[in-house]
């Protein structure tokens, strides 16, 4: 019984810390859209995402769509750190080729490491996940910046 109370107290403390960090003016939500090319096999990609950023760290759920009949769809999340204009991060995606039981053996998890350079609302990104991925995109802050904050990075 005491261990359950300690667990609940620890959980409440963690939730309180997360709420306090979220309340700070540096916490921001971003919406982004990027498009690009995968090197091998050559495919076009489109990737919408919503990002939560605080103190330079970002957590981004993302959907990567390759608009072709035989291409997979990646859904996952990315963790990154931004310093000035440079962003470095890692993502883990579930690669879905088919929802049919017959083709389900193709589905699985993939990793991606990436580096991005930001300029105002635009960014260029290079990532590696089984092959090289080059993309460019737009990233916009949702809501107004806090007092004394610059609109851009």
Secondary structure as UniProt FT lines:
FT   HELIX           2..23
FT   TURN            25..26
FT   STRAND          28..38
FT   TURN            39..42
FT   STRAND          43..54
FT   TURN            55..56
FT   STRAND          57..65
FT   TURN            69..70
FT   STRAND          73..83
FT   TURN            84..85
FT   STRAND          86..96
FT   TURN            102..103
FT   HELIX           104..106
FT   STRAND          108..119
FT   TURN            120..121
FT   STRAND          122..128
FT   STRAND          132..142
FT   TURN            147..148
//
